[in-house]
Amino acid sequence: MYFWMNENSEPVHVHVNEGNPDINSTKLWLTKAGGCIEQTTTAVFPRPNLTK
């Protein structure tokens, strides 16, 4: 997991990917309430790994 800051004026989020950073990583928006929202991506990231 890695953070991107100041990315096209998008809200705070993290990119999740196995291995090296990738433009097609799964993106999780961090909400003010402390939760997160998954953005639809083209990443092939197994759902069980994402929910750990």
Buried (B, 14 or more C-beta within 10 A) or exposed (E): EEEBEEEEEEEEBBBBBEEEEBEEBBBBBBEEEEEEEEBEBEBEBEEEEEEE
